Amino acid sequence: MRALIACLVVSGALFPPGGMACDSADVRRCQEQFVELVSSRAEAIEAAFGDLSGSMPPRISVRFVKSSDPDYALFDGGIAYDRQRQTLIFPRRVLAAKLPNPLRWAFYYWPFYQEVRYRQAFPVIEAVDDVLWSAYLQEAAKEQGLSWPHQNCSSLDIGKRLPCEMMVKGIEEHMKSRSARIFNSNRIDRIWPEDFAAFRRRVWHRDDQEYMDVQLYGGIALVKPLINEFGAARAFAYVAQTPFQVEEENLRTSALHYQEHAREALSLKMATAGPIAAAPAAATVIYIPTEADR
């Protein structure tokens, strides 16, 4: 399977895909075609980032919901992962989205994010990737009795909310870009303020530039070293399972402590994992149509 994916990469890179919209007259075929896209992106993510099976369930179901379906209202009509049922929820409107032609182009992850025209032509692919990553992070967090994003991300207290948002931004940045953002890492005092109490007094809104710099660049500086040392799959799972908090109003010290503890935990996990077995296939994506789906 890996060799086949590599072959398709070359073809997709040299010959940019065209687009196709599903024939709405054949709803069942449209559903099956979309599930094929979801399965392709699941394999693409694993090929790009490594074995994710440690946290992903072996099988993920797909549901397409109408506006009258309770799940439509439950997830505000959006694309979502229902971790209780290990099911990806898609509103029926996604079936009208334009897909790459040939569809096998979707087996490769990075060309989509490296070419702006691909992202503009097939925005549904990014939506599929987002929900697959959400599934992975939610399942990893669930192992420790947590949710993802962590509950502090919705806190009104900046001291709880911002550290949580830093983790989310740090992960998201690595999911969709292979090139690091350029910023002055020597000015760590700006992205990890040591006097967090003073920072609280200066910053009032989420759209304040100083707040956004800490949120984004502080998050990258927090997560990226762990990804570089232990790989994306392990680092992502650790972050999902381990909330980051400000200690004694010093964000820099807190970040360094978090990284130190992460290195200890991940090093121990790798040392006790034993020989590396052959990587299993990506989670199987299945679609079981019902009368309600017709």
Stockholm file with secondary structure:
# STOCKHOLM 1.0

chainA/1-294         MRALIACLVVSGALFPPGGMACDSADVRRCQEQFVELVSSRAEAIEAAFGDLSGSMPPRISVRFVKSSDPDYALFDGGIAYDRQRQTLIFPRRVLAAKLPNPLRWAFYYWPFYQEVRYRQAFPVIEAVDDVLWSAYLQEAAKEQGLSWPHQNCSSLDIGKRLPCEMMVKGIEEHMKSRSARIFNSNRIDRIWPEDFAAFRRRVWHRDDQEYMDVQLYGGIALVKPLINEFGAARAFAYVAQTPFQVEEENLRTSALHYQEHAREALSLKMATAGPIAAAPAAATVIYIPTEADR
#=GR chainA/1-294 SS CHHHHHHHHHHHHHSCCEEEECCTTCHHHHHHHHHHHHHHHHHHHHHHHCCCTTTSCSEEEEEEECTTSHHHHHTTTSCEEETTTTEEEEEGGGGGSEEEESGGGGGCSHHHHHCHHHHHHCHHHHHHHHHHHHHHHHHHHHTTTCCSSCGGGGCSCHHHHHHHHHHHHHHHHHHHCSSCCCCCTTCHHHHSCSCHHHHHHHCCCTTCHHHHHIIIIIHHHHHHHHHHHHCHHHHHHHHHHSCCCCBTTBHHHHHHHHHHHHHHHHHHHHHTSCSCCCCCCCCEEECCCCGGGC
#=GC SS_cons         CHHHHHHHHHHHHHSCCEEEECCTTCHHHHHHHHHHHHHHHHHHHHHHHCCCTTTSCSEEEEEEECTTSHHHHHTTTSCEEETTTTEEEEEGGGGGSEEEESGGGGGCSHHHHHCHHHHHHCHHHHHHHHHHHHHHHHHHHHTTTCCSSCGGGGCSCHHHHHHHHHHHHHHHHHHHCSSCCCCCTTCHHHHSCSCHHHHHHHCCCTTCHHHHHIIIIIHHHHHHHHHHHHCHHHHHHHHHHSCCCCBTTBHHHHHHHHHHHHHHHHHHHHHTSCSCCCCCCCCEEECCCCGGGC
//
